[in-house]
Amino acid sequence: VPAPFPNFAETVTACTPTVAQALLPFPQYCNNITGLDENQGSSTYHAFQLKAERRFRKGLWALLSYTNSKLITNADNTENIFNPSYFSPFEIGRNRSLAIEDVPQALNIASTYELPLGRGKPWLNQGVASAILGGWALNGVYRRQSGIPFQISSSFCNVPAQLNNFCSPALLAGASPYLQSPTHFDPTQPVLNVNSFEPFSSFNFYTGAGPRVQNFRQPGYSDFDIGLEKSIQITERFKFQLRGDAFNIFNQHHFNNVGTFLLSGGTGGSAFNTDVASPDFGNWNGVVTSPRNIQVSARISF
């Protein structure tokens, strides 16, 4: 490799004038260079969206929404401005892949029902019964969605640090990534098959042939929340509201961490070890969705 400019070895004194340093776009600078406010990121999002909403008589409201989508990007939300890419500037096209946030299918159902009792309602609208039984409303929200993709990597990545590379093992031809179903598995045994990917020992001056994000997914997610509230009109101006909410009312557990993505550009909400150089590759890492949570609140509005 020829020297990028005359007296390169003598000029570059803050770091070792290696071949890797000579290959950089600006080899005279030893520290990482961050290009801010550059229009380098791009995303493609396609979706079919369906929404149905109805306000029925006598206090009933319902909403249903469904989305079927695909998100491809080279600038995931899991990355920040100081960690702009996984692959070197010479392979910048490899950053474009499925987004870690890609959720192909998502269904949401929500409803609210005001009980027909109390003041201004058809029944028991006077006296003590109105005060006790009136003003109650019940609501619920249900969500079900597909799992997010895996990002397979290797912590053993013997590539010069100047190239800021990420080793991404490819799935071998004809191989299945799974030893068990990711939705029904023995947590004491690995779910992913390390022998289905390029071995970590191959990553000597080689970054792998895999995409940044693989096109297979961890378990999906579902959740059902309910709420019960009572409103009391104290005066024309003051209103008191007592509310109870139960999140994940059925106490369902899913082996993922939906909505949690690492700002450092990590593997987001992956519930499994995805480092092929780790002896724990494919094992459940203990991540699970939040258990049932019940809270009670009160407020006065005026």
Backbone bond lengths (Angstrom), bond angles and torsions (degrees), N, CA, C in turn:
res aa  C-N    CA-C-N  psi(-1)  N-CA   C-N-CA  omega(-1)  CA-C   N-CA-C  phi
1 V - - - 1.464 - - 1.522 108.15 -
2 P 1.328 118.26 122.08 1.468 119.60 -179.70 1.525 111.21 -70.31
3 A 1.314 116.29 154.42 1.459 121.31 176.98 1.523 108.84 -63.62
4 P 1.326 117.76 137.94 1.473 119.63 -177.25 1.519 113.64 -68.19
5 F 1.339 117.60 -22.70 1.464 120.91 176.68 1.532 107.39 -158.69
6 P 1.324 118.11 161.08 1.472 120.64 -178.31 1.533 111.76 -58.72
7 N 1.316 115.52 143.81 1.471 122.61 178.59 1.532 112.02 59.46
8 F 1.318 116.28 33.80 1.473 120.19 -179.43 1.527 111.47 -58.31
9 A 1.327 117.07 -49.71 1.463 120.34 -176.71 1.519 111.74 -63.80
10 E 1.323 117.25 -34.35 1.463 120.31 -179.32 1.525 111.72 -78.58
11 T 1.331 116.95 -30.57 1.475 121.00 -176.31 1.520 111.97 -78.05
12 V 1.325 116.72 -41.03 1.464 121.31 -177.27 1.524 108.38 -83.25
13 T 1.320 115.69 97.95 1.473 120.80 -177.75 1.518 113.08 -111.93
14 A 1.327 118.09 -16.24 1.468 120.56 -178.61 1.522 111.96 -77.62
15 C 1.322 117.40 -13.08 1.459 121.96 176.81 1.519 108.26 -150.36
16 T 1.304 116.41 174.13 1.462 120.80 -179.37 1.530 110.06 -77.51
17 P 1.333 118.35 126.50 1.473 120.92 -178.82 1.525 111.77 -76.62
18 T 1.331 115.70 71.12 1.460 121.66 -177.07 1.525 111.05 -83.30
19 V 1.335 115.06 174.18 1.462 120.56 175.08 1.526 110.27 -61.53
20 A 1.338 116.40 -41.46 1.465 120.13 179.13 1.520 110.93 -60.60
21 Q 1.338 116.74 -40.61 1.463 120.05 178.50 1.523 110.23 -64.85
22 A 1.321 116.84 -38.39 1.461 120.68 -179.28 1.518 112.35 -67.28
23 L 1.326 117.16 -24.62 1.462 120.83 -178.02 1.521 113.42 -83.77
24 L 1.323 117.84 -9.31 1.464 120.48 -178.03 1.521 111.04 -69.22
25 P 1.341 117.69 154.15 1.468 120.37 178.26 1.525 112.93 -58.92
26 F 1.345 117.30 -34.73 1.465 122.15 178.48 1.529 108.15 -127.77
27 P 1.322 117.76 76.86 1.468 120.99 -171.59 1.519 114.16 -67.25
28 Q 1.320 118.29 -14.72 1.462 119.79 -179.64 1.523 112.80 -74.70
29 Y 1.349 117.41 -13.09 1.464 121.46 -179.88 1.523 109.38 -104.19
30 C 1.334 115.61 128.11 1.464 120.03 -175.86 1.522 113.00 -87.78
31 N 1.299 117.60 -28.13 1.460 119.87 -179.53 1.524 110.05 -87.62
32 N 1.328 114.96 161.67 1.460 119.16 178.28 1.519 110.85 -62.14
33 I 1.305 115.68 140.98 1.462 121.72 177.93 1.520 108.16 -106.80
34 T 1.316 115.75 126.54 1.460 121.15 179.66 1.520 109.29 -108.93
35 G 1.308 116.18 121.50 1.458 120.68 177.22 1.520 110.28 -92.16
36 L 1.327 116.54 106.16 1.456 120.94 -178.70 1.527 110.57 -89.86
37 D 1.331 115.21 152.70 1.465 122.40 175.52 1.532 112.60 59.60
38 E 1.329 116.30 29.72 1.453 119.69 175.12 1.530 109.68 -95.31
39 N 1.308 115.70 141.52 1.467 120.28 -179.81 1.530 109.79 -87.75
40 Q 1.330 115.72 65.98 1.457 121.06 -177.18 1.527 112.59 -100.12
41 G 1.321 117.18 -22.54 1.459 120.61 -177.43 1.523 111.88 -83.19
42 S 1.313 115.50 146.82 1.466 119.81 176.19 1.520 108.88 -150.15
43 S 1.310 115.75 148.64 1.460 121.98 179.99 1.523 109.46 -139.41
44 T 1.312 115.33 150.03 1.462 121.95 174.98 1.518 108.08 -127.40
45 Y 1.314 115.81 123.55 1.462 120.83 -177.74 1.519 108.87 -129.07
46 H 1.327 115.94 123.77 1.460 122.14 175.21 1.523 108.00 -121.63
47 A 1.316 116.42 139.57 1.464 118.42 -177.86 1.519 111.11 -153.72
48 F 1.318 114.14 147.66 1.459 122.68 165.55 1.524 106.03 -107.65
49 Q 1.317 116.54 124.19 1.457 120.90 -176.75 1.523 110.09 -123.62
50 L 1.317 114.99 134.13 1.458 121.94 179.31 1.523 108.55 -127.33
51 K 1.320 116.15 132.67 1.462 120.63 179.40 1.519 109.38 -137.65
52 A 1.322 116.00 131.20 1.463 121.97 176.16 1.520 108.15 -129.97
53 E 1.314 116.19 127.25 1.469 121.06 -178.58 1.519 109.09 -135.23
54 R 1.312 116.03 138.51 1.468 120.00 -178.52 1.522 109.63 -145.42
55 R 1.323 115.04 130.73 1.463 121.53 172.64 1.526 107.40 -104.98
56 F 1.315 115.91 107.01 1.451 121.17 -177.81 1.530 110.15 -84.22
57 R 1.305 115.15 172.73 1.464 120.52 175.23 1.518 110.03 -72.39
58 K 1.311 115.44 157.87 1.458 123.09 171.52 1.529 113.53 62.78
59 G 1.356 115.35 38.73 1.456 119.35 166.81 1.507 118.11 86.37
60 L 1.330 118.81 13.60 1.462 120.33 -179.92 1.527 109.88 -105.79
61 W 1.343 115.26 130.80 1.470 121.98 177.59 1.524 108.59 -132.35
62 A 1.345 117.15 139.92 1.462 120.86 -178.88 1.524 109.97 -141.53
63 L 1.334 115.10 146.33 1.464 121.81 -179.73 1.524 108.71 -139.83
64 L 1.323 116.35 134.98 1.460 122.19 174.27 1.522 108.21 -131.02
65 S 1.321 116.62 132.25 1.460 120.50 175.75 1.525 109.28 -136.79
66 Y 1.333 115.20 143.11 1.465 121.27 -179.92 1.523 108.22 -138.18
67 T 1.330 115.91 137.16 1.460 121.56 178.88 1.520 109.66 -131.35
68 N 1.326 115.59 129.82 1.459 122.57 171.10 1.525 106.21 -117.90
69 S 1.336 117.62 117.83 1.459 118.97 -168.78 1.520 112.28 -146.74
70 K 1.327 114.29 171.00 1.463 122.09 173.52 1.517 108.23 -147.53
71 L 1.334 115.77 131.93 1.465 122.04 -178.59 1.523 108.90 -122.66
72 I 1.325 115.80 120.87 1.465 123.16 176.43 1.524 107.40 -118.83
73 T 1.324 117.22 135.73 1.461 119.50 -175.15 1.521 111.06 -157.45
74 N 1.319 115.70 163.69 1.464 121.17 168.11 1.524 110.20 -117.55
75 A 1.320 116.57 15.02 1.464 121.46 -176.87 1.518 109.49 -144.37
76 D 1.332 116.03 72.28 1.457 120.42 -179.82 1.514 111.78 -64.49
77 N 1.338 116.28 154.67 1.461 121.07 174.22 1.517 112.09 -66.93
78 T 1.335 117.48 -12.49 1.462 120.53 179.00 1.520 111.63 -79.62
79 E 1.329 117.09 -3.31 1.456 120.62 -178.68 1.517 109.20 -110.85
80 N 1.343 115.66 151.69 1.459 119.12 177.56 1.522 109.65 -118.79
81 I 1.323 116.53 179.92 1.463 120.10 -172.60 1.521 112.54 -67.17
82 F 1.334 117.25 -20.67 1.456 119.43 -179.78 1.530 112.11 -95.73
83 N 1.317 117.35 2.03 1.463 122.18 174.48 1.523 107.33 -138.06
84 P 1.340 116.34 65.13 1.459 119.89 -166.30 1.514 115.63 -74.08
85 S 1.326 118.91 -18.30 1.457 118.65 -177.43 1.516 110.23 -155.27
86 Y 1.314 115.41 164.49 1.455 121.31 177.60 1.522 111.30 -94.73
87 F 1.311 116.70 -38.01 1.449 120.69 -174.59 1.524 110.72 -101.84
88 S 1.312 115.46 162.44 1.460 120.87 -175.91 1.528 110.84 -67.12
89 P 1.350 117.02 164.43 1.476 119.72 178.28 1.522 113.09 -59.52
90 F 1.343 116.96 -19.11 1.460 120.16 -179.71 1.526 111.87 -82.79
91 E 1.332 116.84 -11.08 1.465 121.49 178.60 1.524 110.21 -129.76
92 I 1.308 116.36 34.99 1.464 119.76 -171.83 1.528 111.82 -61.59
93 G 1.327 117.15 -25.18 1.459 119.84 179.12 1.518 113.04 -64.72
94 R 1.341 117.54 -22.66 1.465 120.56 -179.29 1.524 112.12 -72.15
95 N 1.315 117.11 -14.56 1.465 119.06 177.31 1.524 111.85 -68.28
96 R 1.314 116.51 -21.68 1.464 119.94 -177.96 1.527 109.49 -80.44
97 S 1.310 115.44 118.97 1.463 121.37 -177.81 1.517 108.17 -161.99
98 L 1.318 116.13 -173.96 1.461 119.42 170.08 1.519 109.56 -55.59
99 A 1.303 116.70 142.32 1.461 120.49 175.82 1.525 109.96 -77.68
100 I 1.325 116.09 146.28 1.460 119.67 175.52 1.527 109.96 -61.37
101 E 1.329 117.01 -27.40 1.458 121.60 -179.71 1.526 113.09 -86.09
102 D 1.329 118.24 5.65 1.463 120.72 -176.35 1.528 110.98 -65.73
103 V 1.326 115.91 120.77 1.472 122.48 178.22 1.526 106.92 -124.48
104 P 1.334 118.59 98.77 1.469 120.34 -173.59 1.522 114.38 -60.26
105 Q 1.331 117.73 -37.88 1.456 119.86 -176.66 1.523 110.18 -135.52
106 A 1.314 115.38 135.36 1.467 120.97 178.40 1.524 109.07 -145.04
107 L 1.320 115.70 130.27 1.464 122.57 179.48 1.519 109.00 -121.87
108 N 1.332 116.75 131.24 1.460 122.33 177.37 1.522 109.48 -128.96
109 I 1.321 115.96 134.00 1.462 122.11 175.98 1.524 107.65 -131.25
110 A 1.314 116.60 129.46 1.464 121.18 179.44 1.521 109.40 -135.76
111 S 1.333 115.94 147.44 1.462 120.05 -179.52 1.522 110.12 -153.43
112 T 1.325 115.61 149.27 1.462 122.98 174.99 1.523 108.61 -135.51
113 Y 1.329 115.59 137.26 1.465 119.97 179.17 1.520 109.14 -134.51
114 E 1.326 115.21 120.34 1.464 121.45 175.34 1.523 108.31 -91.83
115 L 1.317 117.24 121.34 1.461 120.31 -178.52 1.529 110.26 -61.86
116 P 1.342 117.99 138.00 1.475 121.47 -175.73 1.530 112.55 -80.02
117 L 1.320 116.46 47.84 1.461 121.90 -177.11 1.517 109.58 -128.39
118 G 1.328 116.20 148.66 1.454 120.73 175.55 1.513 113.55 99.06
119 R 1.319 114.58 -173.60 1.461 121.19 -174.99 1.529 110.94 -60.46
120 G 1.340 115.72 130.63 1.452 121.36 -179.40 1.510 114.51 81.75
121 K 1.352 117.42 2.15 1.460 122.02 -179.29 1.525 109.77 -111.31
122 P 1.348 117.68 167.84 1.474 119.94 -175.44 1.521 114.77 -64.51
123 W 1.345 118.38 -34.00 1.457 120.28 -172.18 1.527 111.85 -124.59
124 L 1.332 113.60 152.36 1.475 121.51 176.96 1.523 111.08 46.68
125 N 1.317 114.74 54.71 1.455 118.99 -174.24 1.520 113.83 -101.39
126 Q 1.351 116.62 15.24 1.465 120.10 178.06 1.525 109.91 -142.07
127 G 1.313 115.17 158.99 1.454 121.11 171.10 1.522 114.85 73.18
128 V 1.353 113.53 -159.47 1.462 121.10 -176.29 1.528 111.14 -64.50
129 A 1.334 116.65 -40.03 1.466 120.25 -179.92 1.524 111.27 -60.09
130 S 1.321 116.28 -38.05 1.459 120.19 178.36 1.522 110.97 -64.80
131 A 1.345 116.12 -41.65 1.461 120.16 -178.73 1.524 112.08 -66.29
132 I 1.343 117.25 -36.17 1.468 120.86 -175.91 1.522 111.82 -84.81
133 L 1.324 116.74 -45.30 1.459 120.75 -172.41 1.523 113.92 -95.52
134 G 1.318 117.29 -12.59 1.457 120.08 -178.43 1.520 112.80 -84.05
135 G 1.326 115.60 159.55 1.461 121.38 174.49 1.513 115.80 82.26
136 W 1.336 118.19 11.31 1.458 120.79 -178.58 1.529 111.04 -90.87
137 A 1.327 115.77 142.22 1.470 121.45 176.76 1.528 109.00 -141.40
138 L 1.319 115.23 141.28 1.463 122.29 179.49 1.525 108.60 -118.92
139 N 1.332 116.97 135.18 1.461 119.84 178.90 1.523 110.54 -138.31
140 G 1.305 115.76 156.92 1.458 121.01 -179.83 1.515 111.44 -150.81
141 V 1.340 115.83 150.53 1.465 122.41 177.95 1.525 108.22 -135.02
142 Y 1.323 116.64 129.50 1.461 121.97 177.50 1.522 108.62 -122.59
143 R 1.336 116.39 134.26 1.468 121.17 177.24 1.525 109.53 -133.81
144 R 1.326 114.38 137.73 1.461 120.78 174.40 1.526 107.95 -138.31
145 Q 1.333 117.02 133.82 1.454 119.68 -176.96 1.527 111.41 -147.06
146 S 1.337 115.10 161.19 1.461 121.57 176.70 1.524 110.11 -70.60
147 G 1.331 115.46 162.72 1.454 120.48 175.47 1.519 111.38 -77.21
148 I 1.332 115.89 155.97 1.463 120.84 178.06 1.528 109.57 -86.47
149 P 1.343 118.50 159.96 1.469 120.75 -174.85 1.533 112.77 -71.75
150 F 1.321 114.32 160.71 1.461 121.88 171.72 1.527 110.11 -84.26
151 Q 1.317 114.68 153.78 1.458 120.88 170.06 1.529 106.65 -124.02
152 I 1.318 117.18 104.57 1.458 122.69 -177.89 1.528 109.13 -87.22
153 S 1.325 117.44 133.69 1.460 121.40 -177.86 1.520 110.01 -141.99
154 S 1.324 115.77 177.95 1.458 122.39 175.17 1.515 108.81 -135.62
155 S 1.330 116.69 121.87 1.464 120.10 177.28 1.523 110.95 -70.72
156 F 1.343 116.80 -22.79 1.463 120.01 170.76 1.513 107.01 -86.59
157 C 1.319 116.03 109.68 1.463 121.60 -175.72 1.523 106.59 -145.61
158 N 1.319 116.15 83.77 1.460 121.93 -173.89 1.526 110.35 -81.15
159 V 1.322 114.14 73.51 1.458 122.47 179.43 1.523 106.88 -127.98
160 P 1.326 119.44 139.38 1.466 120.41 -178.88 1.523 112.30 -49.99
161 A 1.330 115.06 135.07 1.465 120.44 -175.53 1.519 112.05 -61.72
162 Q 1.329 116.99 -27.32 1.468 119.08 -178.46 1.522 112.29 -61.76
163 L 1.311 116.26 -25.57 1.462 119.78 -177.32 1.523 112.80 -84.99
164 N 1.334 117.18 -5.49 1.470 122.20 174.36 1.525 110.96 50.01
165 N 1.332 115.66 51.03 1.455 119.16 -172.03 1.512 113.30 -95.13
166 F 1.311 114.04 159.35 1.456 124.88 179.17 1.519 106.53 -126.54
167 C 1.323 117.82 123.82 1.457 120.51 -179.65 1.522 109.75 -87.96
168 S 1.328 115.40 120.06 1.457 122.25 -174.47 1.524 109.77 -120.15
169 P 1.335 117.99 98.10 1.466 120.67 -178.16 1.526 111.57 -64.91
170 A 1.315 115.86 136.68 1.465 121.02 176.76 1.522 109.80 -85.96
171 L 1.320 115.29 150.75 1.457 121.18 172.02 1.527 107.94 -74.66
172 L 1.327 117.16 127.75 1.455 120.96 -177.97 1.527 111.02 -66.36
173 A 1.309 115.98 148.48 1.469 121.78 -176.73 1.524 110.94 -58.50
174 G 1.318 115.50 129.02 1.458 121.65 177.26 1.511 115.31 77.65
175 A 1.324 118.02 0.30 1.469 121.15 -177.05 1.522 110.78 -92.03
176 S 1.320 115.89 149.45 1.462 121.72 173.70 1.526 108.58 -97.35
177 P 1.316 118.31 134.73 1.469 119.27 -179.89 1.522 113.23 -72.39
178 Y 1.336 117.75 -13.10 1.461 120.79 -170.85 1.530 112.74 -104.79
179 L 1.317 114.89 141.10 1.457 122.81 165.80 1.523 110.40 -97.27
180 Q 1.341 115.50 -28.02 1.461 122.57 177.41 1.520 108.10 -137.64
181 S 1.310 116.00 164.25 1.457 120.24 173.22 1.525 109.10 -68.22
182 P 1.334 119.10 131.77 1.463 120.10 179.33 1.525 113.51 -70.50
183 T 1.331 117.21 -8.74 1.466 119.72 178.84 1.522 112.63 -99.03
184 H 1.338 117.95 -24.58 1.463 122.19 177.94 1.528 107.47 -137.62
185 F 1.327 116.68 98.84 1.455 118.99 -173.10 1.525 111.29 -143.96
186 D 1.319 114.42 161.10 1.459 122.76 174.27 1.527 107.31 -85.35
187 P 1.342 119.24 112.02 1.468 120.84 -175.16 1.522 114.29 -66.03
188 T 1.321 117.93 -9.56 1.466 119.94 177.49 1.527 111.90 -87.69
189 Q 1.337 117.02 -6.04 1.458 121.89 -178.45 1.531 109.67 -121.62
190 P 1.341 117.97 151.33 1.468 119.79 -179.28 1.525 112.48 -66.93
191 V 1.312 115.06 145.48 1.464 121.97 176.46 1.526 110.49 -91.04
192 L 1.334 116.71 -37.30 1.461 121.59 -178.61 1.528 110.53 -96.76
193 N 1.313 115.94 148.05 1.461 122.75 -177.53 1.527 109.90 -100.57
194 V 1.322 117.09 109.81 1.465 121.03 -177.68 1.525 111.59 -64.07
195 N 1.328 117.89 -27.08 1.461 121.19 -179.02 1.525 112.86 -76.47
196 S 1.325 117.19 -4.33 1.463 120.94 178.19 1.523 112.30 -88.93
197 F 1.336 116.63 -2.53 1.464 120.95 -176.98 1.529 110.55 -120.67
198 E 1.320 115.53 162.82 1.458 119.87 173.62 1.530 109.20 -54.79
199 P 1.338 119.05 133.91 1.467 120.48 -178.28 1.520 111.49 -69.15
200 F 1.330 115.72 145.89 1.460 119.60 -178.18 1.527 111.64 -63.58
201 S 1.327 117.69 -24.14 1.467 120.78 -179.63 1.525 112.39 -65.57
202 S 1.328 117.20 -15.06 1.469 120.27 -179.32 1.523 112.62 -82.96
203 F 1.334 117.22 -7.33 1.458 119.43 -173.44 1.526 112.26 -89.59
204 N 1.323 115.15 57.88 1.454 122.96 170.72 1.523 107.24 -109.18
205 F 1.326 115.66 107.22 1.462 122.50 -175.49 1.531 110.77 56.17
206 Y 1.324 114.81 34.96 1.466 122.92 179.88 1.523 107.07 -150.87
207 T 1.327 116.66 132.99 1.469 120.11 -173.19 1.519 113.69 -104.22
208 G 1.328 117.55 6.83 1.452 119.21 179.48 1.517 111.67 88.03
209 A 1.320 115.63 164.45 1.464 121.29 -177.16 1.520 112.28 -109.49
210 G 1.319 117.17 6.55 1.457 120.46 -176.85 1.514 113.23 -80.87
211 P 1.327 117.48 156.87 1.467 120.74 173.96 1.523 110.39 -72.63
212 R 1.303 116.12 168.16 1.469 119.91 179.37 1.521 111.19 -62.64
213 V 1.326 116.89 -39.39 1.467 122.01 178.19 1.523 107.67 -128.15
214 Q 1.315 116.85 129.43 1.459 121.39 -177.88 1.532 110.63 -80.74
215 N 1.338 115.61 154.80 1.460 120.60 -178.21 1.530 111.57 -95.72
216 F 1.334 116.24 52.00 1.459 121.69 165.77 1.514 106.75 -141.95
217 R 1.337 116.18 156.63 1.456 119.40 -160.02 1.515 113.54 -129.07
218 Q 1.334 112.74 155.49 1.449 119.79 173.95 1.536 109.02 -83.90
219 P 1.327 118.39 176.52 1.470 119.91 -174.94 1.526 113.51 -56.93
220 G 1.337 114.46 153.17 1.457 120.61 175.56 1.520 111.22 -74.58
221 Y 1.318 114.97 -169.58 1.460 120.39 -172.36 1.518 109.18 -146.41
222 S 1.330 116.21 141.03 1.463 121.24 172.58 1.520 108.91 -143.89
223 D 1.313 115.31 153.39 1.464 119.90 -176.15 1.524 108.94 -156.19
224 F 1.331 116.19 142.84 1.463 121.54 177.55 1.521 108.15 -133.08
225 D 1.329 115.96 120.33 1.465 122.81 179.80 1.521 109.12 -117.49
226 I 1.321 116.57 143.24 1.462 120.47 175.76 1.524 109.49 -131.21
227 G 1.314 114.86 158.31 1.457 120.91 177.73 1.517 110.76 -144.42
228 L 1.313 115.63 147.48 1.466 122.30 177.42 1.516 107.41 -131.99
229 E 1.319 116.88 129.88 1.463 119.67 -178.01 1.523 110.87 -138.22
230 K 1.320 113.80 152.06 1.467 120.83 175.80 1.517 108.26 -128.64
231 S 1.327 115.37 129.35 1.458 121.66 179.14 1.519 109.83 -110.51
232 I 1.317 116.37 133.05 1.464 122.44 179.21 1.521 108.24 -123.96
233 Q 1.320 116.40 119.83 1.454 121.76 177.44 1.519 107.88 -83.63
234 I 1.329 117.24 100.25 1.468 121.24 -176.41 1.524 110.12 -70.38
235 T 1.295 116.27 -53.97 1.464 122.63 174.25 1.525 107.01 -135.56
236 E 1.307 115.88 -176.77 1.459 118.73 179.17 1.522 110.99 -62.03
237 R 1.337 116.05 -28.76 1.456 120.59 -176.79 1.530 113.18 -96.54
238 F 1.329 117.48 -37.86 1.461 121.67 -173.10 1.527 111.26 -99.30
239 K 1.350 113.92 137.07 1.459 120.94 178.86 1.527 109.26 -134.55
240 F 1.330 116.09 131.79 1.463 121.87 179.84 1.524 109.07 -107.91
241 Q 1.332 116.02 136.82 1.465 120.30 179.88 1.522 109.75 -131.75
242 L 1.324 116.00 127.58 1.461 123.24 175.01 1.523 107.32 -112.35
243 R 1.337 116.06 129.62 1.464 119.47 -172.18 1.525 110.97 -137.07
244 G 1.327 115.71 139.22 1.456 122.02 172.80 1.516 109.95 -124.03
245 D 1.337 117.13 134.34 1.461 122.05 -178.93 1.519 109.50 -127.03
246 A 1.308 115.51 139.43 1.466 121.69 175.79 1.524 107.82 -124.09
247 F 1.329 116.01 110.69 1.458 121.60 179.22 1.531 109.03 -93.45
248 N 1.329 116.01 136.52 1.467 122.09 -174.58 1.528 108.92 55.09
249 I 1.317 115.80 57.40 1.463 122.57 -172.14 1.527 112.31 -57.45
250 F 1.328 118.46 -32.77 1.462 121.13 -178.94 1.529 112.58 -89.66
251 N 1.332 116.13 4.24 1.468 122.23 176.36 1.529 111.48 54.70
252 Q 1.327 115.66 45.89 1.461 120.66 177.93 1.527 110.15 -77.23
253 H 1.310 116.32 145.93 1.454 121.71 179.06 1.527 109.40 -121.39
254 H 1.325 115.64 129.70 1.457 121.61 177.83 1.522 108.32 -124.19
255 F 1.314 115.69 140.71 1.457 119.98 -176.69 1.527 110.25 -85.00
256 N 1.301 115.15 67.76 1.455 122.81 172.69 1.521 107.58 -160.12
257 N 1.305 116.21 -178.93 1.460 120.88 179.68 1.516 107.18 -136.43
258 V 1.307 115.79 69.50 1.459 122.66 -173.71 1.526 110.57 -57.51
259 G 1.357 114.48 133.02 1.452 119.19 176.93 1.501 114.51 88.81
260 T 1.329 118.75 -2.50 1.454 120.96 -179.82 1.516 108.89 -109.44
261 F 1.330 117.28 112.34 1.455 122.00 179.19 1.520 108.46 -126.66
262 L 1.316 116.24 133.63 1.450 121.01 -174.72 1.529 110.72 -75.16
263 L 1.338 116.50 129.16 1.451 120.57 179.90 1.522 111.75 -65.65
264 S 1.314 117.53 -20.59 1.459 120.52 -178.52 1.521 112.75 -80.61
265 G 1.312 117.56 3.83 1.454 119.98 179.57 1.507 112.61 84.96
266 G 1.318 117.60 33.71 1.458 121.08 -177.79 1.508 112.19 -87.91
267 T 1.314 115.86 -152.34 1.455 120.55 -172.47 1.513 112.93 -95.28
268 G 1.334 116.68 20.55 1.450 119.12 175.06 1.504 112.67 61.45
269 G 1.344 116.25 -133.41 1.449 120.49 -175.94 1.510 113.84 -93.64
270 S 1.331 119.60 30.49 1.455 121.30 -177.42 1.517 110.89 -62.73
271 A 1.329 115.77 132.87 1.462 121.27 179.86 1.520 112.07 -94.44
272 F 1.335 117.29 2.05 1.456 121.09 -177.10 1.524 109.98 -129.20
273 N 1.309 116.03 150.17 1.457 120.87 175.49 1.526 108.39 -69.09
274 T 1.331 116.98 122.26 1.465 121.05 -175.08 1.525 112.32 -115.55
275 D 1.316 116.92 21.95 1.462 122.87 178.15 1.530 108.69 -98.61
276 V 1.344 117.68 110.13 1.467 120.50 -175.83 1.525 112.42 -66.67
277 A 1.329 117.56 -16.66 1.463 120.65 178.45 1.522 112.14 -86.25
278 S 1.319 116.75 -4.96 1.463 120.81 -179.11 1.525 110.51 -91.86
279 P 1.337 117.44 139.94 1.474 119.14 175.40 1.522 112.71 -66.17
280 D 1.333 116.76 -14.19 1.464 121.40 179.31 1.519 112.61 -96.89
281 F 1.326 118.01 12.99 1.460 120.28 -177.75 1.526 110.89 -53.15
282 G 1.330 114.83 133.20 1.460 121.05 177.18 1.500 115.02 85.48
283 N 1.337 117.92 -9.92 1.458 120.52 -179.32 1.520 111.00 -81.59
284 W 1.320 115.03 148.21 1.461 120.84 174.12 1.523 108.41 -62.74
285 N 1.341 116.88 132.27 1.462 120.65 -175.54 1.524 113.48 -98.21
286 G 1.326 117.16 11.51 1.458 120.05 176.89 1.514 114.41 93.99
287 V 1.346 118.05 -6.87 1.460 121.07 179.92 1.523 109.87 -70.91
288 V 1.314 116.20 132.31 1.457 121.65 178.13 1.523 108.02 -149.89
289 T 1.309 117.36 152.70 1.459 120.44 179.92 1.524 111.02 -67.37
290 S 1.309 115.50 162.80 1.464 121.65 -174.94 1.526 111.57 -65.89
291 P 1.338 117.50 144.99 1.465 120.46 177.55 1.519 110.98 -75.47
292 R 1.325 115.60 -179.21 1.461 121.37 177.43 1.533 109.89 -56.32
293 N 1.322 115.34 138.39 1.462 121.02 -179.79 1.524 108.33 -135.44
294 I 1.318 117.08 122.62 1.469 122.12 -178.81 1.519 108.83 -116.34
295 Q 1.319 115.96 133.37 1.459 119.83 178.26 1.521 110.11 -138.31
296 V 1.323 114.49 151.16 1.463 122.36 179.08 1.519 107.64 -124.61
297 S 1.315 116.46 135.47 1.463 120.78 -179.02 1.520 109.99 -139.76
298 A 1.309 114.95 159.15 1.469 121.30 177.84 1.518 108.56 -142.08
299 R 1.321 115.82 148.92 1.456 119.10 177.82 1.522 110.28 -153.73
300 I 1.301 114.59 155.88 1.465 122.47 174.77 1.516 107.61 -118.96
301 S 1.299 116.42 125.45 1.461 120.89 178.32 1.523 109.09 -114.07
302 F 1.303 115.19 145.66 1.470 120.68 -179.53 1.509 109.92 -153.74
